[in-house]
Amino acid sequence: MILDGTGGYRVVRHRADRADFTVNTYHHGMHEAADLAYTLRERLLEDLPGKVAGGGLVLDVTEIHSPFFMADMTSGEYRYVAAIALYLTNASA
C-alpha cells in the first residue's frame, strides 16, 4: 500500500484541517488486491475517526472515491486506487 498526500485545506480557522490522500493498494492477484483495498477502506472509514496520532485528533474520514482497478505497468501487480479525506484538529483542543 502507498499513501500519497494530494491536498487539503483549512476547514475551521486555527482549529481544523482537511488532508486528502490517494491510497494505492497492490497485490500479485486481482482478487486479493481488491480484498485488500476494500478491507483498508472499511478500516479507514469505520475505525480511524476518534483516533489520535502525532498530536492530531481525527474528527472524521470521508471517501472522495471508492477503490477502482487501475493497471500498474511498472510493477506488473494489480492495483486498486482510492481517495480519502481526513478531518483533523489538535488533540489538546
C-alpha positions in Angstrom: 0.0 0.0 0.0 1.2 3.5 -0.8 -0.4 6.7 0.6 0.2 9.9 -1.3 -0.9 13.3 0.1 -2.8 15.1 -2.6 -4.0 18.3 -0.9 -6.3 19.6 1.7 -7.4 22.9 3.2 -8.1 24.7 6.5 -11.7 23.8 7.4 -12.1 26.0 10.5 -9.5 28.8 11.1 -6.8 27.7 13.6 -8.8 24.6 14.6 -9.4 22.0 11.9 -7.8 20.9 8.7 -8.7 18.5 5.9 -5.9 16.3 4.4 -6.6 14.5 1.2 -4.8 11.2 0.3 -4.7 8.8 -2.6 -4.4 5.2 -1.5 -2.8 2.7 -3.9 -3.2 -1.0 -2.9 -1.1 -3.7 -4.7 -1.1 -7.4 -4.9 0.0 -10.2 -7.3 -3.6 -11.3 -7.7 -6.5 -9.2 -8.7 -9.0 -10.7 -6.3 -6.5 -10.2 -3.4 -5.8 -6.6 -4.4 -9.5 -5.8 -4.3 -9.9 -7.5 -1.0 -7.0 -5.5 0.5 -8.4 -2.3 -0.9 -11.9 -2.7 0.4 -10.7 -4.0 3.8 -8.5 -0.9 4.1 -11.4 1.3 3.0 -13.6 -0.1 5.8 -10.9 0.3 8.4 -10.2 3.9 7.5 -13.9 4.9 7.4 -15.0 3.0 10.4 -12.0 2.7 12.8 -9.9 5.9 12.2 -12.3 8.6 13.4 -11.7 9.4 17.0 -8.1 8.2 17.0 -5.1 10.4 18.0 -1.8 10.3 16.1 1.1 12.7 16.3 -0.8 15.2 18.4 -3.7 15.3 15.9 -7.3 14.0 16.5 -9.0 12.5 13.5 -12.5 14.0 13.6 -13.8 12.2 10.5 -12.8 10.3 7.4 -14.7 10.7 4.2 -14.4 8.9 0.9 -13.6 11.0 -2.1 -13.9 8.0 -4.4 -14.1 4.3 -3.6 -11.4 1.8 -4.8 -11.2 1.1 -8.5 -8.9 -1.0 -10.6 -6.0 0.7 -12.4 -3.3 -1.3 -14.0 0.3 -0.6 -12.9 2.5 -1.2 -15.9 5.7 -0.6 -13.9 5.3 -3.1 -11.2 3.1 -5.6 -13.1 1.0 -6.0 -10.0 -2.8 -5.5 -9.7 -3.6 -2.1 -8.2 -6.7 -0.5 -6.7 -6.8 3.3 -6.2 -9.0 5.1 -3.8 -9.1 8.6 -2.3 -10.0 9.7 1.2 -10.1 13.0 3.2 -9.2 13.2 6.9 -10.6 15.9 9.0 -8.1 16.8 11.8 -7.8 19.0 14.8 -5.3 19.5 17.6 -5.8 16.6 20.1 -5.4 19.0 23.0 -8.1 21.4 21.7 
